[in-house]
Amino acid sequence: MKLTVITPDKLAYEGDVTAVTVPGSAGSFQILKDHAAIVSTLEDGKVIIKNINDELVIIIKGGVVEVKDNNIIILAEGIVEN
């Protein structure tokens, strides 16, 4: 799957992933290969990005996620920098 995380300021992440967990408005959910097409609003929280070798956590300030044909696009309102 391909994941793209975009904020109004920058491209925060782009790459191939095996799983993504997002903070949906009705609760966190995980996106795996061949997930049904979906558009969902996101709350403030952790986006957990997993690929074959490791795991990355990005903390977002709300946004929207779209999943279609193994492409995941997260439009985040902002990212909390560590």
Phi, psi and omega in degrees: 000153177248131179244136173231127176243120185236139171243171177300337183268327190198169169273113186273330180200142173208127179170178179275139182223162175256335179200150177222131174250129183236153179274080180296157181298331179259012181126157180295147174214156183253142179248123178241174181306140180065028176297147177298151177299136183204149168232129183217147173281153181239146175266174171297138178159193186270133167257115182259116185253122179243135170232188186301322188263329186204188182226139180233140178242127174242130178262119183254161174251075177068173178151206182220145174238140174234131177238128178200128176053046180062022171246127181244126177238123175249120174259100184264143177291333178182171179231137177277117181277141179271000000 
